[in-house]
Amino acid sequence: EVVLGPIWVWIFLGEGFSTNTLVGGLLVLSAVTFDVVLSIRWLNRLK
């Protein structure tokens, strides 16, 4: 919900993104993706 909040505002209210918002969102999504990939690789090693 928190990560998608700016996207919902953009879709429903037409409010644009600032550069800082885009950079911050990209950093958060990159960190989450990196964590998921590492977790999957770690779980596969346990099998």
MOQUI-V380023 format. One line per field, one symbol per residue. ss: DSSP state (@ for helix, = for strand, . for the rest). psi: psi as a letter, one per 30 degrees, with the letter a starting at -180 (. if undefined). Layout:
ss = ???
psi = ???
This chain:
ss = ....@@@@@@@@@.....@@@@@@@@@@@@@@@@@@@@@@@@@@@@.
psi = eeefeeeeeeeffgklkleeeeeeeeeeeeeeeeeeeeeeeeeeff.
